[in-house]
Amino acid sequence: MSWSALSLACFGAALALHALASRFGLIRPAIRRYIVIFGGAGVALLGAILFAGLPATEALAAVLAYGFLVELYLFMFTLSLGSVSVKILRLLRVTPLTRDEIEARYAPEQMVDIRLHRLVVSGFIVRSDDVFRLTRKGRSVRFAIDRVRGLLHHGRPGR
Amino acid sequence: VWLAGYLVTHFAFYVLASRRVSWFAGERGVFLFHALSNVLVTALALAGWATGALSSAVVAVCVLGHGMYSTTFLWIWSGTQGGYSAAILDAIWRSSAEGTQLDWSALEGVGKGKQGGRLADVEALGLVVCHDGRFVLTSRGRAASVVAELFAALANVQLRE
């Protein structure tokens, strides 16, 4: 089997498994499901590469092809989950809407609630007595984001 | 090894250039900087393949390696630049550090700005058009919505999520 066929086979199998797991709500939250399934398929790909005895360059090409496809899928998957632009397109696919109707579907307070819920489920924040606090994981991520912002010369959003 | 060296240089150049030239720090700048570099690397790799100097696997390593680097960079860049979740983590951290209440109105303001801005963005991109006060998809918008719907169906993302 060629390096490209190996990559495509592993990606296709992971994609099908991920679609099934998403449909039946297996492995939560969504990011863990993604890591478990695509990470598992990545390990399987490494095993298949060793088994097939591919030369080093072809093995690297197979790993990069798989990584690139997985990353593109992650990009599209998170876009469909969180992007307001994508949600507007999906809404208008169902029926034409006025500006007020679009804004009513995604009221800012509702958007904040959805994000807070996701952050709680993912273990980045905890809620106690109606007060939100960052967990250790949340503090690490915020610290990392802050460092990247500094490196890439970004300001802080919402300021 | 050459590709790794090139990508490290590309990243270092961006970090330095974005501090001095504001064009690099904008969406268009960062996208063009990566798109042009991808075109350059792909063209050089294909030229090497056409002359027999590079195998197809090496060409794939060059193109896919740069593709992965650019996708990762743009993903991190957009997430840290204007991510809603990042803004919420910031606001919670700030309210804890300062011992103040969480500023809900500021967070909702971020959401309102995103919503208004995104509608203007998709209109400017020619994906939607306003007819008699109602927004409808253009043909390009319908094509984009089919792709969006396909990925949403694969990951079982409901419209209300």
Contacts between the chains, C-beta under 8 A, distances in Angstrom:
chain1	res1	chain2	res2	distance
A	3	B	57	6.5
A	3	B	60	7.8
A	4	B	60	7.5
A	15	B	154	7.0
A	18	B	154	7.4
A	18	B	155	7.2
A	19	B	154	4.8
A	19	B	155	7.3
A	19	B	156	7.5
A	22	B	154	7.3
A	22	B	155	5.0
A	22	B	156	4.0
A	23	B	156	5.2
A	30	B	155	7.5
A	55	B	57	7.6
A	57	B	55	6.8
A	57	B	57	4.5
A	57	B	58	5.8
A	57	B	61	6.4
A	58	B	57	4.6
A	60	B	57	7.8
A	60	B	61	5.4
A	61	B	57	4.5
A	61	B	58	7.9
A	61	B	60	4.2
A	61	B	61	5.1
A	61	B	64	6.9
A	64	B	60	7.1
A	64	B	61	6.0
A	64	B	64	3.9
A	64	B	65	5.5
A	64	B	68	6.2
A	65	B	60	6.6
A	65	B	64	5.5
A	67	B	64	7.6
A	67	B	68	5.4
A	68	B	64	4.8
A	68	B	67	5.1
A	68	B	68	5.0
A	68	B	71	7.1
A	71	B	68	6.0
A	71	B	71	4.9
A	71	B	72	6.6
A	71	B	75	7.6
A	72	B	71	6.5
A	73	B	151	7.9
A	74	B	75	7.7
A	75	B	71	6.2
A	75	B	75	6.0
A	76	B	147	7.9
A	76	B	151	4.4
A	77	B	151	6.2
A	77	B	154	7.7
A	77	B	155	4.9
A	77	B	157	7.8
A	79	B	148	7.6
A	79	B	151	7.4
A	80	B	148	5.8
A	80	B	151	4.6
A	80	B	152	4.3
A	80	B	155	6.4
A	80	B	157	4.9
A	81	B	155	7.1
A	81	B	157	5.3
A	81	B	161	6.8
A	82	B	84	7.3
A	82	B	85	7.9
A	83	B	118	7.8
A	84	B	114	5.3
A	84	B	115	5.7
A	84	B	118	4.2
A	85	B	118	4.5
A	85	B	121	6.0
A	85	B	122	5.3
A	86	B	148	4.8
A	86	B	152	8.0
A	87	B	159	6.9
A	88	B	118	6.2
A	88	B	119	6.1
A	88	B	122	5.8
A	88	B	128	7.2
A	88	B	135	7.9
A	89	B	122	6.6
A	89	B	127	6.4
A	89	B	128	7.5
A	89	B	137	6.9
A	89	B	141	6.1
A	89	B	144	5.7
A	89	B	145	4.3
A	89	B	148	5.5
A	90	B	145	6.1
A	90	B	148	5.7
A	90	B	149	6.2
A	90	B	152	6.7
A	90	B	159	5.6
A	91	B	159	6.8
A	92	B	128	6.0
A	92	B	135	5.9
A	92	B	136	6.4
A	92	B	137	5.0
A	92	B	141	7.1
A	92	B	145	7.1
A	93	B	137	6.4
A	93	B	142	7.2
A	93	B	145	4.3
A	93	B	146	8.0
A	93	B	149	6.6
A	94	B	159	7.8
A	96	B	131	7.5
A	96	B	134	4.2
A	96	B	135	6.3
A	96	B	136	4.4
A	97	B	134	6.3
A	97	B	135	5.8
A	98	B	133	5.5
A	98	B	134	5.6
A	98	B	135	7.3
A	99	B	119	6.9
A	99	B	133	7.9
A	99	B	135	7.1
A	102	B	115	7.7
A	102	B	119	6.4
A	102	B	135	6.7
A	103	B	115	6.0
A	103	B	116	7.9
A	106	B	111	7.7
A	106	B	115	5.9
A	108	B	107	7.9
A	108	B	108	3.8
A	108	B	109	7.3
A	108	B	110	7.8
A	108	B	111	3.4
A	108	B	112	4.5
A	108	B	115	7.0
A	109	B	104	7.6
A	109	B	108	5.5
A	109	B	111	7.8
A	111	B	84	7.1
A	111	B	108	7.9
A	111	B	111	4.1
A	111	B	114	7.8
A	111	B	115	7.7
A	112	B	88	7.1
A	112	B	104	7.0
A	112	B	107	4.9
A	112	B	108	5.8
A	112	B	111	6.0
A	114	B	161	7.1
A	115	B	84	5.5
A	115	B	85	5.4
A	115	B	88	5.5
A	116	B	88	6.6
A	118	B	85	7.2
A	119	B	85	6.2
A	119	B	88	6.4
A	119	B	89	7.2
A	124	B	85	7.9
A	124	B	89	6.6
A	125	B	88	8.0
A	125	B	89	7.4
A	125	B	92	6.0
A	131	B	102	7.8
A	132	B	92	4.9
A	132	B	95	8.0
A	132	B	102	6.1
A	133	B	92	6.8
A	133	B	96	5.8
A	134	B	89	6.6
A	134	B	92	5.7
A	134	B	93	5.5
A	134	B	96	6.8
A	138	B	89	6.0
A	138	B	92	7.7
A	138	B	93	7.9
A	139	B	93	7.2
A	141	B	89	6.7
A	142	B	86	7.7
A	142	B	89	4.5
A	142	B	90	6.6
A	142	B	93	5.3
A	145	B	79	7.8
A	145	B	80	5.2
A	145	B	83	7.9
A	145	B	86	5.1
A	145	B	89	7.1
A	145	B	90	8.0
A	148	B	76	6.1
A	148	B	80	4.8
A	149	B	80	5.1
A	149	B	81	7.7
A	151	B	15	6.0
A	152	B	15	7.1
A	152	B	18	6.5
A	152	B	25	7.9
A	152	B	76	7.9
A	152	B	77	6.0
A	152	B	80	6.6
A	152	B	81	7.5
A	153	B	15	7.7
A	153	B	18	4.5
A	153	B	19	5.3
A	153	B	25	5.4
A	154	B	25	7.8
A	154	B	80	5.8
A	154	B	81	4.9
A	156	B	87	7.7
A	156	B	90	5.8
A	157	B	81	7.4
A	157	B	82	5.4
A	157	B	83	6.9
A	157	B	84	7.8
A	157	B	86	6.4
A	157	B	87	4.1
A	157	B	90	7.2
A	157	B	110	6.3
A	158	B	87	4.2
A	158	B	90	6.6
A	158	B	91	6.4
A	158	B	106	5.6
A	158	B	107	6.8
A	158	B	109	7.4
A	158	B	110	4.7
